[in-house]
């Protein structure tokens, strides 16, 4: 809670966005997803090598496949997380999300329990005029700049829950 309270004190909404601004993962998430993906990849290849040495043992092949699937999943998650704010077209573009700033009804910054670990995360809860709810967890680099740009774009539509 202390982090969130300090974070909202720093929000002023005076950031001006020009062109396209891109936001990637913060360093902790990058290290976790990329390093675990590479380690699982190495473990999967090693299991296939052990299987080859043991005349293609089925259990080693299955374990190798599991490690490879986990590694590709982690590496895919790392490579696919990108959020771009396009101020020329007034849009937010991401992997599965693409909406116009003009079609936003409300934007709320708050803490919410997310994920399997049930941890409190700071999120932006955006509701469009179509009734679509978009939740953006703030796990990117330059969180403060991102929130200030969003506050500047949405004006009165942007609120902060404490």
N, C-alpha and C positions, 0 to 999 in steps of 0.2 A: 504494500500500500504506500510505503514511503516513496518508492520510485515514481509511482503514478502521480502523487501529489506534487512532487518536485517537477515532474515532466509538464504538468498542466500549467504550472507557474511560468514556465518558459515560453508558452505559446502566446504569440502576439499577432499573428496573421498579417504581418507586414511584408512577407516574402513575395517578390514579383517573379512570376514564371514567364520565360520566353522560349519559344521553340519547343523542343522535346526534351524533357528531363527524365532520365532512367534511374530506377532504383533496383538494386540487387539485394541479395541476402546479406545480413550482418555477418561479421567475422566468425562468431561462435557457431551459427548454423552452417556456415560454409565449411568450417573445419569438421564438424560432426558429420554432415551428409557426405562430403567428399572423401574424408579419411575412412569412414566406415564402408563406403562403397568400394574404395580401392582395396581395403583389407578383405572384404568378402570376395572380391574378384580374385585376389591372390589365393585365398583359401579354396575357392572353387576350382581354379586351375590346378592347384596342388592335389586336390582330391581326384581329379581326372588323371593326373600323373600317377598317383598311387594305384588307382584302378587299372591303369595300363600295365603297371609293374606286376599286379596280382592277377593277370589274365582277365581283366574287365569284370571285377567283382561288382555285382548289381548294387550293393549297399553303398559302395564308394561313388558309383555313378549318380545315385539318387542324392546323396549328400552334396556332391559337386554341383548338381543342377540346382539344388536349393540355395547354395551359396551364390551361384551365378545370378539367379533370379533376384535375390536380395541385393546384390551389388548393382545390377542394372536399375533396380527400382530407386536406390539411393542416388545413383549418378543422374538418373532422369529427373528426380526431384530437384537436385542441385541445378541442373542445366535449364530447367523449365521455369524457375522462379524469376520472373522479371516483371516489373510494373513500370509502365511508361505514361507520363502525363504529357499529352500533346496539346499545347496551348494555342497552336495555330488552328487546329480543328476543334478545340475545346472538348477533348475526349480523354478518358482513362482507358488504356489498353493493357491487357494482361493475357495470360494463357487462356483462361476460360471466360474472361470478363471484358466487355467492351461497351462503354456507355458514354453518352453525351453529358457534359456538365449541366446543360440547360434542362435536361429531363430529370434532374434530381429533385425529389420532394423534400427529404430531410437527410442530414448527415450528423450522426451522433458519435462522439468519441467517448469510450467508456472501457471499463475493465469487465471481462467476462471469462467464465471458465470454458476452456477449449481443450480439445484433444483427449486422447486416451489417458493421459497422465492427470487430467483434471486440474491443470494449473491455471492461475489467473493470468490472462494475457490482455494487453491493451489492444483494442480493435477500433476500426471505423465501421459503423453500421450504417449503410447507405440504403435508402429506400427510394426507388425511382417512381415516376408518375404512373408507370404501368403496374405498380404494386410489387415489383420484384425487389427482394431483399438481398443485398450484397454485403458480406462480412469480409473485411480486409484486416487480417492480423498484422500488426506492426512489427514484423520481424525483418525489416529491411535496414540497410545502412541509411543514415541521414533521416531517422524517424522524425525528428523535430522539423526539418525542412519540409518533409512530405506533408506533415499535419498543417504547418503554416501555409503552404501552398493551397491545400484543400480549404482551409478556413478563409483564405483570401478569395478563392474562386466562388465559394458558396455563400459567403456573407452571413445573413440572418438565418439561413437554412442550417448552418453549422452550430451545434450545441455541444457542451461538455457536461457529462454526468459525473458527479463526484461520488 
